[in-house]
């Protein structure tokens, strides 16, 4: 059995948990998505845009596929996704982000339809995140 050296432990990272709703990542694979952890969820990027966030936290509200969109697109997206709604954990009122809730009877069908829109480059889904400011030293 090989012993690890102390300096190797510094660079060892713990393995990431599998992303929730892996079928979504499979469906957008042709867009070469990049995933990043974000507040205990999995953010999905295509190019410079964040397009989706996948959330499945046991016992938590707002599990499902979050759509990065803007208020101006809500009405047209609502016609395609009747169970889409605002995300409660983001505060009261309507936000740009919307959710396809995991508990909806059409969840998988809706999530796959959203993936089709992402692959087509539908301008209603996706936001370019604001650049981060310089990190503050502590």
Phi and psi restraints in degrees (value plus and minus 20) as a CYANA .aco file:
   2 UNK   PHI    -101.7   -61.7
   2 UNK   PSI     111.3   151.3
   3 UNK   PHI    -105.9   -65.9
   3 UNK   PSI     121.1   161.1
   4 UNK   PHI    -110.3   -70.3
   4 UNK   PSI     126.1   166.1
   5 UNK   PHI    -106.9   -66.9
   5 UNK   PSI     131.9   171.9
   6 UNK   PHI     -75.7   -35.7
   6 UNK   PSI     -58.3   -18.3
   7 UNK   PHI     -88.8   -48.8
   7 UNK   PSI     -45.2    -5.2
   8 UNK   PHI     -88.6   -48.6
   8 UNK   PSI     -52.5   -12.5
   9 UNK   PHI     -85.3   -45.3
   9 UNK   PSI     -49.2    -9.2
  10 UNK   PHI     -83.8   -43.8
  10 UNK   PSI     -52.1   -12.1
  11 UNK   PHI    -121.5   -81.5
  11 UNK   PSI     -21.4    18.6
  12 UNK   PHI    -100.1   -60.1
  12 UNK   PSI     110.9   150.9
  13 UNK   PHI    -133.2   -93.2
  13 UNK   PSI     131.9   171.9
  14 UNK   PHI     -97.3   -57.3
  14 UNK   PSI     125.6   165.6
  15 UNK   PHI     -85.3   -45.3
  15 UNK   PSI     123.2   163.2
  16 UNK   PHI     -92.9   -52.9
  16 UNK   PSI     127.5   167.5
  17 UNK   PHI     -91.8   -51.8
  17 UNK   PSI     133.7   173.7
  18 UNK   PHI     -84.5   -44.5
  18 UNK   PSI     124.8   164.8
  19 UNK   PHI     -88.2   -48.2
  19 UNK   PSI     123.6   163.6
  20 UNK   PHI     -88.8   -48.8
  20 UNK   PSI     136.2   176.2
  21 UNK   PHI      32.0    72.0
  21 UNK   PSI      35.0    75.0
  22 UNK   PHI     -74.1   -34.1
  22 UNK   PSI     -48.0    -8.0
  23 UNK   PHI     -80.3   -40.3
  23 UNK   PSI     -47.0    -7.0
  24 UNK   PHI     -88.1   -48.1
  24 UNK   PSI     -64.9   -24.9
  25 UNK   PHI     -83.9   -43.9
  25 UNK   PSI     -58.1   -18.1
  26 UNK   PHI     -82.3   -42.3
  26 UNK   PSI     -59.8   -19.8
  27 UNK   PHI     -89.9   -49.9
  27 UNK   PSI     -48.0    -8.0
  28 UNK   PHI    -123.1   -83.1
  28 UNK   PSI      -8.5    31.5
  29 UNK   PHI     -76.1   -36.1
  29 UNK   PSI     -53.9   -13.9
  30 UNK   PHI     -84.1   -44.1
  30 UNK   PSI     -39.6     0.4
  31 UNK   PHI    -109.4   -69.4
  31 UNK   PSI     -14.4    25.6
  32 UNK   PHI      30.9    70.9
  32 UNK   PSI      38.8    78.8
  33 UNK   PHI     -89.2   -49.2
  33 UNK   PSI     134.3   174.3
  34 UNK   PHI    -137.8   -97.8
  34 UNK   PSI     115.6   155.6
  35 UNK   PHI    -131.6   -91.6
  35 UNK   PSI     127.2   167.2
  36 UNK   PHI    -161.2  -121.2
  36 UNK   PSI     123.0   163.0
  37 UNK   PHI     -86.9   -46.9
  37 UNK   PSI     121.5   161.5
  38 UNK   PHI    -169.9  -129.9
  38 UNK   PSI      86.3   126.3
  39 UNK   PHI      33.6    73.6
  39 UNK   PSI      21.8    61.8
  40 UNK   PHI      58.9    98.9
  40 UNK   PSI     -12.1    27.9
  41 UNK   PHI    -137.6   -97.6
  41 UNK   PSI    -195.1  -155.1
  42 UNK   PHI    -140.6  -100.6
  42 UNK   PSI      95.0   135.0
  43 UNK   PHI    -106.3   -66.3
  43 UNK   PSI     119.0   159.0
  44 UNK   PHI    -136.4   -96.4
  44 UNK   PSI     103.9   143.9
  45 UNK   PHI    -136.2   -96.2
  45 UNK   PSI     123.0   163.0
  46 UNK   PHI    -144.6  -104.6
  46 UNK   PSI      98.4   138.4
  47 UNK   PHI      42.3    82.3
  47 UNK   PSI    -154.0  -114.0
  48 UNK   PHI    -105.3   -65.3
  48 UNK   PSI     -27.4    12.6
  49 UNK   PHI    -114.3   -74.3
  49 UNK   PSI     119.0   159.0
  50 UNK   PHI    -106.6   -66.6
  50 UNK   PSI     109.2   149.2
  51 UNK   PHI    -133.8   -93.8
  51 UNK   PSI     -57.2   -17.2
  52 UNK   PHI    -162.4  -122.4
  52 UNK   PSI     137.9   177.9
  53 UNK   PHI    -150.8  -110.8
  53 UNK   PSI     113.0   153.0
  54 UNK   PHI    -125.1   -85.1
  54 UNK   PSI     105.2   145.2
  55 UNK   PHI    -153.4  -113.4
  55 UNK   PSI     105.9   145.9
  56 UNK   PHI    -168.1  -128.1
  56 UNK   PSI      61.7   101.7
  57 UNK   PHI    -125.6   -85.6
  57 UNK   PSI     100.4   140.4
  58 UNK   PHI     -75.0   -35.0
  58 UNK   PSI     112.0   152.0
  59 UNK   PHI      55.0    95.0
  59 UNK   PSI     -17.0    23.0
  60 UNK   PHI    -121.0   -81.0
  60 UNK   PSI     137.7   177.7
  61 UNK   PHI    -103.3   -63.3
  61 UNK   PSI     143.9   183.9
  62 UNK   PHI      44.3    84.3
  62 UNK   PSI      17.1    57.1
  63 UNK   PHI     -99.9   -59.9
  63 UNK   PSI     123.2   163.2
  64 UNK   PHI     126.2   166.2
  64 UNK   PSI    -173.2  -133.2
  65 UNK   PHI    -128.3   -88.3
  65 UNK   PSI      99.2   139.2
  66 UNK   PHI    -110.7   -70.7
  66 UNK   PSI     113.9   153.9
  67 UNK   PHI    -121.9   -81.9
  67 UNK   PSI     107.1   147.1
  68 UNK   PHI    -101.7   -61.7
  68 UNK   PSI      91.0   131.0
  69 UNK   PHI    -168.6  -128.6
  69 UNK   PSI    -190.8  -150.8
  70 UNK   PHI    -149.9  -109.9
  70 UNK   PSI     141.1   181.1
  71 UNK   PHI     -76.6   -36.6
  71 UNK   PSI     -53.8   -13.8
  72 UNK   PHI     -83.6   -43.6
  72 UNK   PSI     -40.0     0.0
  73 UNK   PHI    -120.2   -80.2
  73 UNK   PSI     -23.7    16.3
  74 UNK   PHI     -79.1   -39.1
  74 UNK   PSI     -65.3   -25.3
  75 UNK   PHI     -82.6   -42.6
  75 UNK   PSI     -65.3   -25.3
  76 UNK   PHI     -89.5   -49.5
  76 UNK   PSI     -56.0   -16.0
  77 UNK   PHI     -90.2   -50.2
  77 UNK   PSI     -54.2   -14.2
  78 UNK   PHI     -81.1   -41.1
  78 UNK   PSI     -53.4   -13.4
  79 UNK   PHI     -85.6   -45.6
  79 UNK   PSI     -54.8   -14.8
  80 UNK   PHI    -103.7   -63.7
  80 UNK   PSI     -49.1    -9.1
  81 UNK   PHI    -148.3  -108.3
  81 UNK   PSI      62.7   102.7
  82 UNK   PHI     -79.7   -39.7
  82 UNK   PSI     -45.3    -5.3
  83 UNK   PHI    -112.3   -72.3
  83 UNK   PSI     -18.5    21.5
  84 UNK   PHI     -84.9   -44.9
  84 UNK   PSI     122.4   162.4
  85 UNK   PHI    -171.7  -131.7
  85 UNK   PSI     153.0   193.0
  86 UNK   PHI     -90.9   -50.9
  86 UNK   PSI     138.8   178.8
  87 UNK   PHI    -113.8   -73.8
  87 UNK   PSI      96.4   136.4
  88 UNK   PHI     -83.1   -43.1
  88 UNK   PSI     -58.0   -18.0
  89 UNK   PHI     -89.9   -49.9
  89 UNK   PSI     -29.5    10.5
  90 UNK   PHI    -110.1   -70.1
  90 UNK   PSI     -17.2    22.8
  91 UNK   PHI      91.1   131.1
  91 UNK   PSI     154.0   194.0
  92 UNK   PHI     -94.1   -54.1
  92 UNK   PSI     135.1   175.1
  93 UNK   PHI      70.8   110.8
  93 UNK   PSI    -200.0  -160.0
  94 UNK   PHI    -111.6   -71.6
  94 UNK   PSI     111.8   151.8
  95 UNK   PHI    -133.6   -93.6
  95 UNK   PSI     148.9   188.9
  96 UNK   PHI     -83.4   -43.4
  96 UNK   PSI     -58.5   -18.5
  97 UNK   PHI     -90.5   -50.5
  97 UNK   PSI     120.7   160.7
  98 UNK   PHI    -150.6  -110.6
  98 UNK   PSI     141.7   181.7
  99 UNK   PHI    -145.0  -105.0
  99 UNK   PSI     122.3   162.3
 100 UNK   PHI    -119.2   -79.2
 100 UNK   PSI      80.6   120.6
 101 UNK   PHI     -89.0   -49.0
 101 UNK   PSI     117.8   157.8
 102 UNK   PHI     -81.8   -41.8
 102 UNK   PSI     -46.6    -6.6
 103 UNK   PHI    -104.2   -64.2
 103 UNK   PSI     -25.0    15.0
 104 UNK   PHI     -88.7   -48.7
 104 UNK   PSI     123.9   163.9
 105 UNK   PHI     -83.6   -43.6
 105 UNK   PSI     -43.4    -3.4
 106 UNK   PHI    -125.8   -85.8
 106 UNK   PSI       3.3    43.3
 107 UNK   PHI     -73.9   -33.9
 107 UNK   PSI     -76.2   -36.2
 108 UNK   PHI     -83.3   -43.3
 108 UNK   PSI     -62.6   -22.6
 109 UNK   PHI     -80.7   -40.7
 109 UNK   PSI     -65.1   -25.1
 110 UNK   PHI     -85.7   -45.7
 110 UNK   PSI     -62.8   -22.8
 111 UNK   PHI     -81.2   -41.2
 111 UNK   PSI     -62.4   -22.4
 112 UNK   PHI     -87.2   -47.2
 112 UNK   PSI     -55.5   -15.5
 113 UNK   PHI     -85.3   -45.3
 113 UNK   PSI     -61.4   -21.4
 114 UNK   PHI     -81.4   -41.4
 114 UNK   PSI     -58.1   -18.1
 115 UNK   PHI     -83.2   -43.2
 115 UNK   PSI     -59.3   -19.3
 116 UNK   PHI     -80.2   -40.2
 116 UNK   PSI     -61.7   -21.7
 117 UNK   PHI     -84.2   -44.2
 117 UNK   PSI     -60.5   -20.5
 118 UNK   PHI     -81.2   -41.2
 118 UNK   PSI     -65.9   -25.9
 119 UNK   PHI     -83.3   -43.3
 119 UNK   PSI     -53.7   -13.7
 120 UNK   PHI     -99.5   -59.5
 120 UNK   PSI     -27.0    13.0
 121 UNK   PHI      53.3    93.3
 121 UNK   PSI      10.3    50.3
 122 UNK   PHI     -75.7   -35.7
 122 UNK   PSI     104.7   144.7
 123 UNK   PHI     -88.3   -48.3
 123 UNK   PSI     -29.8    10.2
 124 UNK   PHI     -98.2   -58.2
 124 UNK   PSI     -36.9     3.1
 125 UNK   PHI    -140.3  -100.3
 125 UNK   PSI     105.0   145.0
 126 UNK   PHI     100.8   140.8
 126 UNK   PSI     119.2   159.2
 127 UNK   PHI    -158.0  -118.0
 127 UNK   PSI     123.4   163.4
 128 UNK   PHI    -108.3   -68.3
 128 UNK   PSI      97.2   137.2
 129 UNK   PHI     -82.0   -42.0
 129 UNK   PSI     128.3   168.3
 130 UNK   PHI     -85.5   -45.5
 130 UNK   PSI     122.7   162.7
 131 UNK   PHI     -83.8   -43.8
 131 UNK   PSI     124.5   164.5
 132 UNK   PHI     -96.0   -56.0
 132 UNK   PSI     124.0   164.0
 133 UNK   PHI     -96.4   -56.4
 133 UNK   PSI     152.4   192.4
 134 UNK   PHI     -83.9   -43.9
 134 UNK   PSI     123.0   163.0
 135 UNK   PHI     -91.0   -51.0
 135 UNK   PSI     120.2   160.2
 136 UNK   PHI    -103.3   -63.3
 136 UNK   PSI     117.9   157.9
 137 UNK   PHI    -103.5   -63.5
 137 UNK   PSI     124.6   164.6
